Amino acid sequence: MVYPEEPFWVLPTVTGFYEDRDYRVNVVEALQEFWQMKQSRGAELKNGALVIYESIPSNSQPYICFVTLPGGSCFGSFQNCPTKAEARRSSAKIALMNSVFNEHPSRRISDEFIQKAVQDARTSFKGTSQINEGAESGIGAFRFMLEANKGRTMLEFQELMTVFQLLHWNGSLKAMRERHCSRQEVVAHYSNRSLDDEMRSQMALDWIAREHDSPGVIRRELVTAERELETFRMAGRELRFPKEKKDILMIAHNQLGGSALNSTSIDD
C-alpha cells in the first residue's frame, strides 16, 4: 500500500498560522470542540469524538507531542518546543488546521479523487523492484477500499487507510491473496476492526519471525520508520503510518529482550 502525495494528502502552507505570537485562541480546546461539533452534526466517528494526546517521555527540550484525531489521523508538534505544554499546543495547531482544511470538497472521496489517488500509487512504484503482482494486488485493494468509502473525507477514513498500509508493509495482504481471500472479504473484515494493541501485537509477531530468519531486519526497519516519522513531523505532515510502524517494531524489539538492535542506538 502506498500513500499518495500532493494535492490530496499534503496541507498547503498558510502564512502566519504556524507563528507563535499569541495564544488568544486555545487551540487544544478548539480542536476538541471542532470534532465534537462534527459528531453532533452526524459524522460517523467509530471511536467517538475524543482527541488523544501522547507526549514523548523526555527530561529535556525539545519536547514532542503527538495528537490522534477521531478518524485516525495523527499529527505531531512541528516546532522545537521548550515545554510539554508548548509541544501539546504545537500538535493541536497543525491538527486543527488539517481538520478545518479537511472540510473542503477536494478532501472528500469521489470518483475523481479515486482515479488520481490510484494513479499516484502506480506512479510511486515505477522504477522500483516493487512493480510486480504483489504491488498490483495492493493497488487493487487500495482502489476497492476507496470505492467502498465514497463520500467520506480523508481524515474520517485515515484509520482504515493506515490499517491497509500496515497490512501491505507487513506482508499480510500478500499472504491473504495466497489464501485466495477476495478483496471484498479483506476490506469487509478490516473495516470492522480497530487499529488496537491486539492488531499491533499480531504484526509484531510477524517481525519477530522475520528477525529469526534475517537478523537485523527489525533494526533496519526501525531506523527507516524513525527517520520517516521525524521528517514528516517537522514538515507538519500526517504521521499515523510511520508512527504505527515504529510502535509495532518496538513491540517486537522489546519482546526479543532488546537483542534486535544489537545494543546499538537506532539514531546511529
Residue pairs with C-beta under 8 A, 6 or more apart in sequence:
1 138
1 141
1 142
1 164
1 165
1 166
1 167
1 168
1 169
1 173
2 120
2 121
2 124
2 125
2 138
2 139
2 142
2 165
2 168
3 9
3 161
3 165
3 241
4 116
4 117
4 120
4 121
4 124
5 120
5 124
7 106
8 106
8 107
8 113
8 116
8 117
8 154
9 154
9 237
9 238
10 237
11 94
11 97
11 98
11 101
11 236
11 237
12 101
14 97
17 93
17 97
18 78
18 79
18 93
18 94
18 236
20 79
23 89
27 89
27 92
27 93
27 96
28 88
28 89
28 92
30 92
30 96
31 51
31 67
31 92
31 95
31 96
31 99
32 49
32 50
32 51
34 96
34 99
34 100
35 45
35 49
35 50
35 51
35 69
35 70
35 99
36 49
38 45
38 49
38 70
39 45
39 48
39 49
39 70
43 156
44 152
44 156
45 70
45 71
45 156
46 159
46 194
47 70
47 194
48 70
49 70
50 70
51 67
51 68
51 69
51 70
51 92
51 95
52 67
52 68
53 65
53 66
53 67
53 88
53 91
53 92
54 65
54 66
54 67
54 68
55 63
55 64
55 65
55 84
55 87
55 88
56 63
56 64
56 65
56 66
58 64
61 80
61 81
61 82
61 83
62 79
62 80
62 81
62 82
62 87
63 77
63 81
63 82
63 83
63 84
63 86
63 87
64 76
64 77
64 81
64 87
64 233
65 76
65 77
65 81
65 84
65 87
65 88
65 90
65 91
66 74
66 75
66 76
66 77
66 91
66 239
66 243
67 74
67 75
67 76
67 88
67 91
67 92
67 95
68 74
68 240
69 75
69 95
69 99
69 155
69 158
71 153
71 155
71 156
71 157
71 158
71 159
72 155
72 157
72 158
72 159
72 160
72 161
72 162
72 195
72 240
73 95
73 98
73 154
73 155
73 158
73 238
73 240
74 158
74 238
74 239
74 240
74 243
75 91
75 94
75 95
75 98
75 236
75 238
75 239
76 91
76 94
76 229
76 232
76 233
76 239
77 86
77 87
77 88
77 90
77 91
77 94
77 233
78 90
78 91
78 94
78 233
78 234
78 235
78 236
79 86
79 90
81 87
81 90
94 236
98 155
98 238
99 155
101 107
102 153
102 154
102 155
103 153
106 113
107 153
107 154
107 155
108 151
108 152
108 153
109 146
109 149
109 150
109 151
109 152
109 153
109 154
109 157
110 150
111 150
113 146
114 143
114 146
114 147
114 150
117 142
117 146
118 139
118 142
118 143
118 146
121 139
121 142
122 139
125 131
125 135
125 139
134 173
134 174
134 177
137 173
137 174
137 177
138 168
138 173
140 183
141 164
141 168
141 173
141 183
141 186
141 187
142 164
144 183
144 184
144 187
145 160
145 161
145 164
145 187
148 187
148 191
149 157
149 160
154 161
158 238
158 240
159 194
159 195
159 240
160 190
160 191
162 195
162 240
162 241
162 244
163 190
163 193
163 195
163 199
164 173
164 190
165 241
166 172
166 195
166 203
166 241
166 244
166 245
166 248
167 173
167 176
167 190
169 245
170 203
170 206
170 207
170 248
171 206
172 203
172 206
173 186
176 186
193 199
195 244
200 244
200 247
200 248
200 251
201 251
203 248
204 248
204 249
204 251
204 252
204 255
205 252
207 217
207 218
207 221
207 248
207 249
207 252
208 218
208 252
208 255
208 256
210 217
210 218
211 217
211 218
211 252
211 256
211 260
216 260
216 262
218 249
218 252
218 253
218 256
218 260
218 261
219 260
219 261
219 262
219 264
219 266
221 245
221 249
222 246
222 249
222 250
222 253
222 260
222 261
222 266
223 266
225 242
225 245
225 246
225 249
226 246
226 266
226 267
228 242
228 245
229 239
229 242
229 243
229 246
232 238
232 239
232 242
233 239
252 260
253 260
253 261
